[in-house]
């Protein structure tokens, strides 16, 4: 009974943390394309990670030579992914110290080794696709998934310029203490300058509404960017558990073995007890 209570308590705590992570930011996440078995996509994600993420974020639980599991050779890793004299067997560390990161960005950039397991690939995919320029922020950038994030958009050159329109309908308190409905429209241009307009809604009786719309200047570049972000998100998902592909394949054989063993055990049990009445 004590063990059952402990188990139920652990489940309750895990559900609490899950709900907390799910509600962070309150932004609806997009579904990341599943490319965990696509070696070409994972290799492209590895290239993007080393070129754009590994400058500030480390991956202290991953060695460069582990990338051979996604089809890269040691020679390809040395030629395309090692730029600072690191060896193939080294960890994916960065030169920037946590103290420097806190000084420059206000907080130390987190290690990304298991970020995908903590947040999920959908979170990373949506997060990297919802940056927008905002000149009121000290980095010149903001994010819909993680408002007031300390990190600027590292992939802005791949993404290209775009504009954001945010429309929200909400209740507000008037000077006389009564509540009224308002519609706030905020437009951010490609340079990050904003124009915010608020108007009263006298006859509105619906729910609160929040709508965000991006308008890219170059749609083809934006499509290419989304594809790259999908590859990068899947690479981070793979890096969080490099053995997951083998684990899933092994799991199929384990289930088949258990099914066969169940059949043998069932027939053996029937043979043992056939003469017992």
Beta strands, then each sheet from edge to edge (+ up, - down):
strand 1: 59-63
strand 2: 91-92
strand 3: 131-133
strand 4: 141-143
strand 5: 162-173
strand 6: 179-188
strand 7: 194-201
strand 8: 209-216
sheet 1: 1+ 2-
sheet 2: 3+ 4-
sheet 3: 7+ 6- 5+ 8-
end
